[in-house]
Amino acid sequence: MTRTIHKDDYHLLLAFMQQVRESLDITQTELAQRLRTTQSYVSKCERGERRIDIMEFVNYCEALGVDAGVLMDAFLDHRDYRLVSEESMAAAVASLMRKSKRRQRMRAPGRSGKFPSSP
């Protein structure tokens, strides 16, 4: 019996997250240091031996310097089209990095990121 009905999608997400990490030239060891954990923990997460919850996902993204919402959007676009080739994943990661940098600029100091108050 599988742990979730979305097992294939979860493994696709893990592969996507690993691809993002590798495209940034960040090793598992370096990521582990940023997360204040062990390389073994990162490896188990990426292989699916240890399931990550939403807050761990957010922390993982922050440690990579990538906006979690943008990474999830890019993953969902990638998953929805079922483009699982290496080329399509690489293209999705490149798009993610552009979007993430754009969102980070929007969150720069001096920008509250909040909606204007109603009159």
LOLODO-391341 format. One record per atom (N, C-alpha, C): residue in three letters; atom name; x, y, z. Coordinates in steps of 0.001 Angstrom, whole numbers, plus 524288, in hexadecimal, padded with zeros to 5 digits. Each point is the difference from the previous one (the first is absolute). Layout:
BEGIN
@residu:ALA | atome:CA | east:X | north:Y | up:Z
...
***
This chain:
BEGIN
@residu:MET | atome:N | east:8034C | north:7FB65 | up:80000
@residu:MET | atome:CA | east:7FCB4 | north:8049B | up:80000
@residu:MET | atome:C | east:8037B | north:804DD | up:80000
@residu:THR | atome:N | east:7FEE4 | north:803AE | up:7FC83
@residu:THR | atome:CA | east:80313 | north:804C8 | up:7FFBA
@residu:THR | atome:C | east:7FE52 | north:803C2 | up:80440
@residu:ARG | atome:N | east:8038F | north:80384 | up:80171
@residu:ARG | atome:CA | east:7FEE2 | north:803C3 | up:80420
@residu:ARG | atome:C | east:7FC6A | north:80459 | up:7FE27
@residu:THR | atome:N | east:7FFE3 | north:800EA | up:7FAEB
@residu:THR | atome:CA | east:7FCCD | north:80431 | up:7FDE8
@residu:THR | atome:C | east:7FE56 | north:7FE9B | up:7FA7B
@residu:ILE | atome:N | east:7FB87 | north:80215 | up:7FE6A
@residu:ILE | atome:CA | east:7FE3C | north:7FEFD | up:7FAAE
@residu:ILE | atome:C | east:80310 | north:80345 | up:7FC18
@residu:HIS | atome:N | east:8030A | north:803B4 | up:801EB
@residu:HIS | atome:CA | east:802F7 | north:80381 | up:7FCA9
@residu:HIS | atome:C | east:805D4 | north:7FEBB | up:80009
@residu:LYS | atome:N | east:80154 | north:7FB21 | up:800C4
@residu:LYS | atome:CA | east:80578 | north:7FE74 | up:8008E
@residu:LYS | atome:C | east:80351 | north:801AB | up:7FB52
@residu:ASP | atome:N | east:7FE1F | north:7FF34 | up:7FB42
@residu:ASP | atome:CA | east:80305 | north:8017B | up:7FB64
@residu:ASP | atome:C | east:800E4 | north:805DC | up:7FFD4
@residu:ASP | atome:N | east:7FC00 | north:8030F | up:80136
@residu:ASP | atome:CA | east:8008B | north:805A9 | up:80009
@residu:ASP | atome:C | east:803DD | north:801C2 | up:80430
@residu:TYR | atome:N | east:7FFED | north:7FD77 | up:8047A
@residu:TYR | atome:CA | east:8039B | north:8016F | up:8042F
@residu:TYR | atome:C | east:805A1 | north:7FF08 | up:7FE4A
@residu:HIS | atome:N | east:80101 | north:7FB9F | up:7FD83
@residu:HIS | atome:CA | east:8054D | north:7FEDC | up:7FE29
@residu:HIS | atome:C | east:801A1 | north:803AC | up:7FB9D
@residu:LEU | atome:N | east:7FC3E | north:801A2 | up:7FCD2
@residu:LEU | atome:CA | east:80127 | north:803DB | up:7FBFB
@residu:LEU | atome:C | east:80179 | north:80537 | up:80285
@residu:LEU | atome:N | east:7FD3B | north:80178 | up:80439
@residu:LEU | atome:CA | east:80154 | north:804CC | up:802DB
@residu:LEU | atome:C | east:8057E | north:7FFA1 | up:80244
@residu:LEU | atome:N | east:80150 | north:7FB97 | up:80245
@residu:LEU | atome:CA | east:80537 | north:7FF53 | up:8023E
@residu:LEU | atome:C | east:80433 | north:80079 | up:7FBD5
@residu:ALA | atome:N | east:7FF0D | north:7FDAB | up:7FB79
@residu:ALA | atome:CA | east:803C2 | north:8005F | up:7FBB0
@residu:ALA | atome:C | east:80085 | north:805A6 | up:7FE35
@residu:PHE | atome:N | east:7FBAC | north:802CA | up:7FFE9
@residu:PHE | atome:CA | east:80008 | north:8057B | up:7FE6D
@residu:PHE | atome:C | east:80325 | north:8033F | up:803E8
@residu:MET | atome:N | east:7FF20 | north:7FF16 | up:8050B
@residu:MET | atome:CA | east:802DC | north:802D0 | up:8040C
@residu:MET | atome:C | east:805D9 | north:7FEE0 | up:7FF9E
@residu:GLN | atome:N | east:80160 | north:7FB27 | up:7FF00
@residu:GLN | atome:CA | east:8057F | north:7FE91 | up:7FF71
@residu:GLN | atome:C | east:80259 | north:802B5 | up:7FB40
@residu:GLN | atome:N | east:7FD12 | north:80034 | up:7FBBF
@residu:GLN | atome:CA | east:801E3 | north:80295 | up:7FB45
@residu:GLN | atome:C | east:80100 | north:805CB | up:80109
@residu:VAL | atome:N | east:7FC91 | north:80279 | up:802FC
@residu:VAL | atome:CA | east:800BF | north:80581 | up:80162
@residu:VAL | atome:C | east:80509 | north:8009D | up:8031F
@residu:ARG | atome:N | east:800AF | north:7FCAF | up:803F5
@residu:ARG | atome:CA | east:804BE | north:8003F | up:8033C
@residu:ARG | atome:C | east:804E4 | north:7FF65 | up:7FCA3
@residu:GLU | atome:N | east:7FFF2 | north:7FC2A | up:7FC9C
@residu:GLU | atome:CA | east:80493 | north:7FF01 | up:7FCB4
@residu:GLU | atome:C | east:800F1 | north:80471 | up:7FC21
@residu:SER | atome:N | east:7FBCF | north:80250 | up:7FDF5
@residu:SER | atome:CA | east:800B1 | north:8044F | up:7FC46
@residu:SER | atome:C | east:80265 | north:804C8 | up:8029A
@residu:LEU | atome:N | east:7FF6A | north:80063 | up:80523
@residu:LEU | atome:CA | east:80256 | north:8044A | up:802FE
@residu:LEU | atome:C | east:8057C | north:7FEA1 | up:801DE
@residu:ASP | atome:N | east:801E4 | north:7FB6D | up:7FE86
@residu:ASP | atome:CA | east:80528 | north:7FE16 | up:801A2
@residu:ASP | atome:C | east:8008A | north:7FFCD | up:805EF
@residu:ILE | atome:N | east:7FBE3 | north:7FE36 | up:80285
@residu:ILE | atome:CA | east:80000 | north:7FF59 | up:805AA
@residu:ILE | atome:C | east:80014 | north:7FA28 | up:8011F
@residu:THR | atome:N | east:803C9 | north:7FE53 | up:8030B
@residu:THR | atome:CA | east:80067 | north:7FA77 | up:80160
@residu:THR | atome:C | east:7FC33 | north:7FEBD | up:80465
@residu:GLN | atome:N | east:7FF16 | north:7FAF8 | up:800C4
@residu:GLN | atome:CA | east:7FCC1 | north:7FE5A | up:8046C
@residu:GLN | atome:C | east:80271 | north:801C1 | up:80522
@residu:THR | atome:N | east:8051B | north:7FFC1 | up:8004B
@residu:THR | atome:CA | east:802B6 | north:8018F | up:804C8
@residu:THR | atome:C | east:7FF41 | north:805CD | up:80112
@residu:GLU | atome:N | east:80091 | north:80334 | up:7FBF7
@residu:GLU | atome:CA | east:7FF3E | north:805A1 | up:800AC
@residu:GLU | atome:C | east:7FA5D | north:8013B | up:8017A
@residu:LEU | atome:N | east:7FC50 | north:7FD64 | up:7FD78
@residu:LEU | atome:CA | east:7FA87 | north:800DB | up:80152
@residu:LEU | atome:C | east:7FEF4 | north:7FE5C | up:805A6
@residu:ALA | atome:N | east:8023C | north:7FBA8 | up:80195
@residu:ALA | atome:CA | east:7FF54 | north:7FE2A | up:80563
@residu:ALA | atome:C | east:8020A | north:8040A | up:803E7
@residu:GLN | atome:N | east:80474 | north:80260 | up:7FEC8
@residu:GLN | atome:CA | east:8021D | north:80411 | up:80376
@residu:GLN | atome:C | east:7FC44 | north:8049A | up:80056
@residu:ARG | atome:N | east:7FDC8 | north:8018B | up:7FB9D
@residu:ARG | atome:CA | east:7FC4A | north:80458 | up:7FFF9
@residu:ARG | atome:C | east:7FB12 | north:7FEB6 | up:80312
@residu:LEU | atome:N | east:7FE7D | north:7FB01 | up:7FFDF
@residu:LEU | atome:CA | east:7FB5D | north:7FE44 | up:802D4
@residu:LEU | atome:C | east:80130 | north:7FE8F | up:805AD
@residu:ARG | atome:N | east:80502 | north:80015 | up:8015A
@residu:ARG | atome:CA | east:801C9 | north:7FE6E | up:8053B
@residu:ARG | atome:C | east:7FE62 | north:7FA66 | up:8013D
@residu:THR | atome:N | east:80136 | north:7FCA2 | up:7FC3F
@residu:THR | atome:CA | east:7FEE7 | north:7FA76 | up:8009A
@residu:THR | atome:C | east:80477 | north:7FCF3 | up:7FD82
@residu:THR | atome:N | east:7FF2D | north:7FB0C | up:7FEEB
@residu:THR | atome:CA | east:80423 | north:7FCBA | up:7FDD1
@residu:THR | atome:C | east:7FF29 | north:7FF0E | up:7FA2A
@residu:GLN | atome:N | east:8043C | north:7FE98 | up:7FD6E
@residu:GLN | atome:CA | east:7FFB2 | north:7FE9E | up:7FA7B
@residu:GLN | atome:C | east:7FC86 | north:7FB33 | up:7FF4E
@residu:SER | atome:N | east:8002A | north:7FC82 | up:803BD
@residu:SER | atome:CA | east:7FCC6 | north:7FB49 | up:7FFD1
@residu:SER | atome:C | east:7FA2F | north:80162 | up:7FFE1
@residu:TYR | atome:N | east:7FE6F | north:803E9 | up:80306
@residu:TYR | atome:CA | east:7FA8D | north:801CC | up:80019
@residu:TYR | atome:C | east:7FE64 | north:801E9 | up:7FA90
@residu:VAL | atome:N | east:80349 | north:80336 | up:7FD94
@residu:VAL | atome:CA | east:7FECE | north:80219 | up:7FACD
@residu:VAL | atome:C | east:7FF99 | north:7FB85 | up:7FC17
@residu:SER | atome:N | east:803A5 | north:7FC5B | up:80036
@residu:SER | atome:CA | east:7FFFA | north:7FB88 | up:7FC76
@residu:SER | atome:C | east:7FB03 | north:7FCCF | up:8009F
@residu:LYS | atome:N | east:7FE7A | north:7FEE3 | up:804CF
@residu:LYS | atome:CA | east:7FB41 | north:7FCF0 | up:800F0
@residu:LYS | atome:C | east:7FB28 | north:802DD | up:7FE10
@residu:CYS | atome:N | east:7FFDD | north:8051C | up:800AF
@residu:CYS | atome:CA | east:7FB91 | north:80310 | up:7FDFD
@residu:CYS | atome:C | east:7FFC8 | north:7FFAB | up:7FA11
@residu:GLU | atome:N | east:80465 | north:800CA | up:7FD71
@residu:GLU | atome:CA | east:80022 | north:80000 | up:7FA4C
@residu:GLU | atome:C | east:7FED7 | north:7FAA4 | up:7FDA8
@residu:ARG | atome:N | east:8013C | north:7FBD9 | up:802CC
@residu:ARG | atome:CA | east:7FEEE | north:7FAB6 | up:7FE18
@residu:ARG | atome:C | east:7FA8D | north:7FE24 | up:80171
@residu:GLY | atome:N | east:7FD42 | north:802F4 | up:8033A
@residu:GLY | atome:CA | east:7FABB | north:7FE7E | up:8018B
@residu:GLY | atome:C | east:7FFD2 | north:7FC42 | up:80493
@residu:GLU | atome:N | east:80472 | north:7FF23 | up:80285
@residu:GLU | atome:CA | east:80015 | north:7FC9B | up:80498
@residu:GLU | atome:C | east:7FDAC | north:802C3 | up:804BC
@residu:ARG | atome:N | east:80046 | north:80525 | up:7FFE7
@residu:ARG | atome:CA | east:7FDC7 | north:80327 | up:8042F
@residu:ARG | atome:C | east:7FC6F | north:803F8 | up:7FD7B
@residu:ARG | atome:N | east:7FB0E | north:7FFFA | up:8018A
@residu:ARG | atome:CA | east:7FC40 | north:803B0 | up:7FDCB
@residu:ARG | atome:C | east:800C3 | north:80553 | up:8027E
@residu:ILE | atome:N | east:7FF86 | north:80411 | up:7FCCB
@residu:ILE | atome:CA | east:80087 | north:80547 | up:80214
@residu:ILE | atome:C | east:7FA97 | north:80284 | up:8004B
@residu:ASP | atome:N | east:7FF2C | north:802FC | up:80422
@residu:ASP | atome:CA | east:7FB0C | north:802BB | up:80085
@residu:ASP | atome:C | east:8007F | north:80569 | up:7FD88
@residu:ILE | atome:N | east:7FBD9 | north:802F8 | up:80026
@residu:ILE | atome:CA | east:7FFD9 | north:80501 | up:7FD4A
@residu:ILE | atome:C | east:803FE | north:803DD | up:8022E
@residu:MET | atome:N | east:800BF | north:80017 | up:80511
@residu:MET | atome:CA | east:803C0 | north:803A9 | up:80249
@residu:MET | atome:C | east:8059C | north:7FE61 | up:7FEAC
@residu:GLU | atome:N | east:80101 | north:7FAFD | up:7FFC0
@residu:GLU | atome:CA | east:8052C | north:7FE35 | up:7FE53
@residu:GLU | atome:C | east:800EA | north:80177 | up:7FA47
@residu:PHE | atome:N | east:7FBE7 | north:7FFB3 | up:7FCD5
@residu:PHE | atome:CA | east:80061 | north:8019E | up:7FA8C
@residu:PHE | atome:C | east:8015A | north:805CB | up:7FFA1
@residu:VAL | atome:N | east:7FD5C | north:80337 | up:80315
@residu:VAL | atome:CA | east:80112 | north:805A3 | up:8000B
@residu:VAL | atome:C | east:8059E | north:800FC | up:801B9
@residu:ASN | atome:N | east:801BF | north:7FD70 | up:80419
@residu:ASN | atome:CA | east:80562 | north:800A2 | up:801DE
@residu:ASN | atome:C | east:803F1 | north:7FE45 | up:7FBDE
@residu:TYR | atome:N | east:7FEEA | north:7FBBC | up:7FD50
@residu:TYR | atome:CA | east:8035D | north:7FE06 | up:7FBD5
@residu:TYR | atome:C | east:8008E | north:8042E | up:7FBC1
@residu:CYS | atome:N | east:7FB90 | north:8023E | up:7FE6D
@residu:CYS | atome:CA | east:80013 | north:8040B | up:7FBF2
@residu:CYS | atome:C | east:80301 | north:804D3 | up:801D1
@residu:GLU | atome:N | east:7FF03 | north:801B8 | up:804C5
@residu:GLU | atome:CA | east:802C1 | north:80490 | up:8020D
@residu:GLU | atome:C | east:805DF | north:7FF0C | up:8003E
@residu:ALA | atome:N | east:80187 | north:7FB4B | up:80168
@residu:ALA | atome:CA | east:80599 | north:7FEB3 | up:80041
@residu:ALA | atome:C | east:80277 | north:80022 | up:7FA8F
@residu:LEU | atome:N | east:7FCDA | north:7FF03 | up:7FC09
@residu:LEU | atome:CA | east:801EB | north:80051 | up:7FAA2
@residu:LEU | atome:C | east:7FFC1 | north:8058E | up:7FDDD
@residu:GLY | atome:N | east:7FD2E | north:8036D | up:802C3
@residu:GLY | atome:CA | east:7FF53 | north:80557 | up:7FE1A
@residu:GLY | atome:C | east:7FBD9 | north:80061 | up:7FBCB
@residu:VAL | atome:N | east:7FC52 | north:7FC60 | up:8001D
@residu:VAL | atome:CA | east:7FBCF | north:7FFC6 | up:7FC26
@residu:VAL | atome:C | east:7FACA | north:800BC | up:802C7
@residu:ASP | atome:N | east:7FC8D | north:80301 | up:7FDAF
@residu:ASP | atome:CA | east:7FAD6 | north:800D3 | up:80235
@residu:ASP | atome:C | east:7FCE1 | north:7FAE4 | up:7FFC1
@residu:ALA | atome:N | east:7FDE5 | north:7FE4D | up:80471
@residu:ALA | atome:CA | east:7FD2C | north:7FB0C | up:80044
@residu:ALA | atome:C | east:7FB2E | north:80006 | up:7FC7C
@residu:GLY | atome:N | east:7FD3B | north:8045C | up:7FFC9
@residu:GLY | atome:CA | east:7FB5C | north:80054 | up:7FCAE
@residu:GLY | atome:C | east:80159 | north:7FF8B | up:7FA45
@residu:VAL | atome:N | east:8043B | north:8026B | up:7FE77
@residu:VAL | atome:CA | east:801B2 | north:7FFBB | up:7FA8E
@residu:VAL | atome:C | east:801C4 | north:7FA79 | up:7FEB0
@residu:LEU | atome:N | east:802E3 | north:7FD7E | up:8038E
@residu:LEU | atome:CA | east:801B8 | north:7FAA5 | up:7FF00
@residu:LEU | atome:C | east:7FB47 | north:7FC76 | up:7FF69
@residu:MET | atome:N | east:7FC1B | north:8009C | up:8035E
@residu:MET | atome:CA | east:7FB5F | north:7FCB4 | up:7FFA1
@residu:MET | atome:C | east:7FD04 | north:8010D | up:7FAF5
@residu:ASP | atome:N | east:7FF7A | north:804F9 | up:7FE7E
@residu:ASP | atome:CA | east:7FD64 | north:80143 | up:7FB09
@residu:ASP | atome:C | east:802CB | north:7FD77 | up:7FB68
@residu:ALA | atome:N | east:80530 | north:8006C | up:7FFEF
@residu:ALA | atome:CA | east:80312 | north:7FDB9 | up:7FBBC
@residu:ALA | atome:C | east:7FF58 | north:7FA16 | up:7FFEF
@residu:PHE | atome:N | east:8000D | north:7FDA1 | up:80498
@residu:PHE | atome:CA | east:7FF45 | north:7FA56 | up:8004B
@residu:PHE | atome:C | east:7FAA2 | north:7FE75 | up:7FDF5
@residu:LEU | atome:N | east:7FBF3 | north:802CA | up:801A3
@residu:LEU | atome:CA | east:7FAB7 | north:7FEA1 | up:7FE55
@residu:LEU | atome:C | east:7FF57 | north:800A2 | up:7FA1F
@residu:ASP | atome:N | east:8024D | north:80422 | up:7FDCD
@residu:ASP | atome:CA | east:7FFDF | north:800A1 | up:7FA4E
@residu:ASP | atome:C | east:802B5 | north:7FB64 | up:7FD68
@residu:HIS | atome:N | east:8047F | north:7FE9D | up:801FD
@residu:HIS | atome:CA | east:8031C | north:7FBAB | up:7FDEB
@residu:HIS | atome:C | east:7FCE6 | north:7FAE8 | up:80069
@residu:ARG | atome:N | east:7FDB5 | north:7FF18 | up:80480
@residu:ARG | atome:CA | east:7FD11 | north:7FB2F | up:800F3
@residu:ARG | atome:C | east:7FB16 | north:7FFB5 | up:7FCAA
@residu:ASP | atome:N | east:7FD37 | north:80451 | up:7FF96
@residu:ASP | atome:CA | east:7FB19 | north:7FFF5 | up:7FD1F
@residu:ASP | atome:C | east:800B4 | north:7FE98 | up:7FA4C
@residu:TYR | atome:N | east:8044D | north:801A1 | up:7FDCD
@residu:TYR | atome:CA | east:800F7 | north:7FEC4 | up:7FA86
@residu:TYR | atome:C | east:802C2 | north:7FACA | up:7FF50
@residu:ARG | atome:N | east:8017E | north:7FD92 | up:80454
@residu:ARG | atome:CA | east:802A4 | north:7FAF6 | up:7FFF8
@residu:ARG | atome:C | east:804E3 | north:7FFFC | up:7FC99
@residu:LEU | atome:N | east:802A8 | north:8046D | up:8001F
@residu:LEU | atome:CA | east:804E1 | north:8006B | up:7FD1D
@residu:LEU | atome:C | east:8045B | north:7FE4C | up:803AA
@residu:VAL | atome:N | east:80122 | north:7FB1C | up:7FFFF
@residu:VAL | atome:CA | east:803B2 | north:7FDF1 | up:803D5
@residu:VAL | atome:C | east:80561 | north:7FEF5 | up:7FDB7
@residu:SER | atome:N | east:800EF | north:801CD | up:7FB41
@residu:SER | atome:CA | east:8052E | north:7FF37 | up:7FDCA
@residu:SER | atome:C | east:803DE | north:80398 | up:802CC
@residu:GLU | atome:N | east:804F0 | north:7FEAC | up:7FFA0
@residu:GLU | atome:CA | east:8041C | north:80338 | up:80261
@residu:GLU | atome:C | east:7FFE1 | north:80588 | up:7FDCD
@residu:GLU | atome:N | east:7FEFF | north:8007E | up:7FADF
@residu:GLU | atome:CA | east:7FFF2 | north:80525 | up:7FD87
@residu:GLU | atome:C | east:7FB8C | north:80354 | up:8021B
@residu:SER | atome:N | east:7FB66 | north:7FDA4 | up:80092
@residu:SER | atome:CA | east:7FB95 | north:80311 | up:801E6
@residu:SER | atome:C | east:800B3 | north:80172 | up:805BD
@residu:MET | atome:N | east:80251 | north:7FC72 | up:80307
@residu:MET | atome:CA | east:800F2 | north:80141 | up:80579
@residu:MET | atome:C | east:803FB | north:80464 | up:8006C
@residu:ALA | atome:N | east:8040D | north:7FFCB | up:7FCCC
@residu:ALA | atome:CA | east:803F1 | north:80423 | up:8000E
@residu:ALA | atome:C | east:7FD90 | north:80538 | up:7FE6D
@residu:ALA | atome:N | east:7FC86 | north:7FFEC | up:7FC2F
@residu:ALA | atome:CA | east:7FD5D | north:804CE | up:7FE56
@residu:ALA | atome:C | east:7FC80 | north:80210 | up:80458
@residu:ALA | atome:N | east:7FD58 | north:7FC7D | up:802BD
@residu:ALA | atome:CA | east:7FCA0 | north:801A3 | up:80451
@residu:ALA | atome:C | east:80346 | north:8025B | up:8046A
@residu:VAL | atome:N | east:80484 | north:7FDBC | up:8010B
@residu:VAL | atome:CA | east:80373 | north:80211 | up:80415
@residu:VAL | atome:C | east:80203 | north:80563 | up:7FE77
@residu:ALA | atome:N | east:80186 | north:800B4 | up:7FB12
@residu:ALA | atome:CA | east:801DE | north:8051E | up:7FE31
@residu:ALA | atome:C | east:7FBB9 | north:80419 | up:80084
@residu:SER | atome:N | east:7FB47 | north:7FE93 | up:7FE93
@residu:SER | atome:CA | east:7FB90 | north:8038F | up:80083
@residu:SER | atome:C | east:7FF07 | north:8014E | up:805C0
@residu:LEU | atome:N | east:8006A | north:7FC14 | up:80347
@residu:LEU | atome:CA | east:7FF53 | north:800C5 | up:8059E
@residu:LEU | atome:C | east:803DC | north:80401 | up:80216
@residu:MET | atome:N | east:804E3 | north:7FF8F | up:7FE66
@residu:MET | atome:CA | east:803FD | north:80386 | up:80203
@residu:MET | atome:C | east:7FEDD | north:805A1 | up:7FE5B
@residu:ARG | atome:N | east:7FE32 | north:800CB | up:7FB3D
@residu:ARG | atome:CA | east:7FEA0 | north:8054A | up:7FE47
@residu:ARG | atome:C | east:7FB72 | north:8021D | up:80334
@residu:LYS | atome:N | east:7FC00 | north:7FCCF | up:800BA
@residu:LYS | atome:CA | east:7FB5F | north:801B4 | up:802F1
@residu:LYS | atome:C | east:8015C | north:80107 | up:805B2
@residu:SER | atome:N | east:80345 | north:7FCB3 | up:8023C
@residu:SER | atome:CA | east:80165 | north:800A3 | up:80573
@residu:SER | atome:C | east:802F4 | north:80518 | up:800DA
@residu:LYS | atome:N | east:8039B | north:80145 | up:7FC85
@residu:LYS | atome:CA | east:802E6 | north:804E7 | up:80081
@residu:LYS | atome:C | east:7FC5A | north:804A2 | up:7FF86
@residu:ARG | atome:N | east:7FC28 | north:7FFA2 | up:7FC7B
@residu:ARG | atome:CA | east:7FC36 | north:80431 | up:7FF5E
@residu:ARG | atome:C | east:7FCDF | north:800B3 | up:8050A
@residu:ARG | atome:N | east:7FE3B | north:7FBB0 | up:8024F
@residu:ARG | atome:CA | east:7FCE6 | north:80058 | up:804C7
@residu:ARG | atome:C | east:8034E | north:80208 | up:80480
@residu:GLN | atome:N | east:804F4 | north:7FE89 | up:80037
@residu:GLN | atome:CA | east:80366 | north:801E1 | up:80431
@residu:GLN | atome:C | east:800C6 | north:805DF | up:7FF94
@residu:ARG | atome:N | east:80061 | north:8020A | up:7FB31
@residu:ARG | atome:CA | east:80074 | north:805AD | up:7FF57
@residu:ARG | atome:C | east:7FB12 | north:802B2 | up:801E0
@residu:MET | atome:N | east:7FB8B | north:7FD8F | up:7FF22
@residu:MET | atome:CA | east:7FB0E | north:8024C | up:801B1
@residu:MET | atome:C | east:7FFA4 | north:80032 | up:805EB
@residu:ARG | atome:N | east:802AA | north:7FC76 | up:802A8
@residu:ARG | atome:CA | east:7FFED | north:7FFC8 | up:805B4
@residu:ARG | atome:C | east:80480 | north:8030F | up:80270
@residu:ALA | atome:N | east:802C4 | north:802EA | up:7FCD5
@residu:ALA | atome:CA | east:8048C | north:802E9 | up:801E2
@residu:ALA | atome:C | east:7FE5F | north:803E2 | up:80434
@residu:PRO | atome:N | east:803C0 | north:80197 | up:80360
@residu:PRO | atome:CA | east:7FECB | north:803DA | up:80412
@residu:PRO | atome:C | east:7FD86 | north:804DC | up:7FDA0
@residu:GLY | atome:N | east:7FC35 | north:801FF | up:802C0
@residu:GLY | atome:CA | east:7FD35 | north:80494 | up:7FE17
@residu:GLY | atome:C | east:7FAF0 | north:7FE8C | up:7FD4F
@residu:ARG | atome:N | east:7FF80 | north:7FB0A | up:7FEAF
@residu:ARG | atome:CA | east:7FB27 | north:7FE18 | up:7FDB6
@residu:ARG | atome:C | east:7FD81 | north:7FC6C | up:803FD
@residu:SER | atome:N | east:7FB61 | north:8014A | up:8019C
@residu:SER | atome:CA | east:7FD84 | north:7FCFF | up:8041C
@residu:SER | atome:C | east:7FDCF | north:7FADC | up:7FE14
@residu:GLY | atome:N | east:7FEBC | north:7FFB5 | up:7FAF1
@residu:GLY | atome:CA | east:7FDB2 | north:7FB36 | up:7FDFD
@residu:GLY | atome:C | east:7FA60 | north:7FF70 | up:80186
@residu:LYS | atome:N | east:7FDDF | north:80413 | up:80277
@residu:LYS | atome:CA | east:7FA8C | north:7FFD2 | up:801BE
@residu:LYS | atome:C | east:7FCA7 | north:80314 | up:7FC33
@residu:PHE | atome:N | east:7FB0E | north:7FEB3 | up:80006
@residu:PHE | atome:CA | east:7FC55 | north:802D8 | up:7FCC7
@residu:PHE | atome:C | east:7FF0D | north:80554 | up:80262
@residu:PRO | atome:N | east:7FF12 | north:80404 | up:7FCC6
@residu:PRO | atome:CA | east:7FEEB | north:8051F | up:80231
@residu:PRO | atome:C | east:7FB0A | north:7FFD7 | up:80344
@residu:SER | atome:N | east:7FFF1 | north:80309 | up:80411
@residu:SER | atome:CA | east:7FB6E | north:8000A | up:80369
@residu:SER | atome:C | east:7FB7B | north:802A3 | up:7FD41
@residu:SER | atome:N | east:7FB54 | north:7FE5C | up:8014F
@residu:SER | atome:CA | east:7FB50 | north:80247 | up:7FDB3
@residu:SER | atome:C | east:7FF06 | north:80557 | up:8023F
@residu:PRO | atome:N | east:7FDF6 | north:803B4 | up:7FCC4
@residu:PRO | atome:CA | east:7FEF6 | north:80543 | up:80208
@residu:PRO | atome:C | east:7FB9A | north:8000E | up:803D5
***
